[in-house]
Amino acid sequence: MHITSIVLQVILGLGFLMFGFMKFGAKQMVQEFQRYGYSQGFRVFTGLIEVIGAVGMIVGIWHPQIAVVAGILLAATMIGAFITHIHIKDPGKNMGAPFILLILSIVVVIINFNSII
């Protein structure tokens, strides 16, 4: 296992656990999803996807194929987040986090995909 991937997986795993659980009811997330024009059900669904992806990142430390799937799931979620920020014409500073998390997720996919083939 590549040490870079382990470090990224821990960072992404812990980060998305926090972000995902926040989407289950934090006032800030409720307000943000209203601002985006998304339903509260979609907010909870997004949180669930992020928690599943986070768990996959951590489990993927020992099972690289799971890290690949989790990385793809989280990358797709961050593409959606990035598109949402563009659609509502958010300032660039609000797009930084989804973009960085997208890149880190892709890096985890690449590293772990190369280790399973």
Buried (B, 14 or more C-beta within 10 A) or exposed (E): BEEEBBEBBEBBBEBBBEBBBBBBEBEEBBEBBEEBEBEEEEBBEBBEBBBBBBBBBBBBBEBBEBBBBBBBBBBBBBBBBBEBBEEEEBEEEBBEBBBEBBEBBBBBBEBBBEBEE
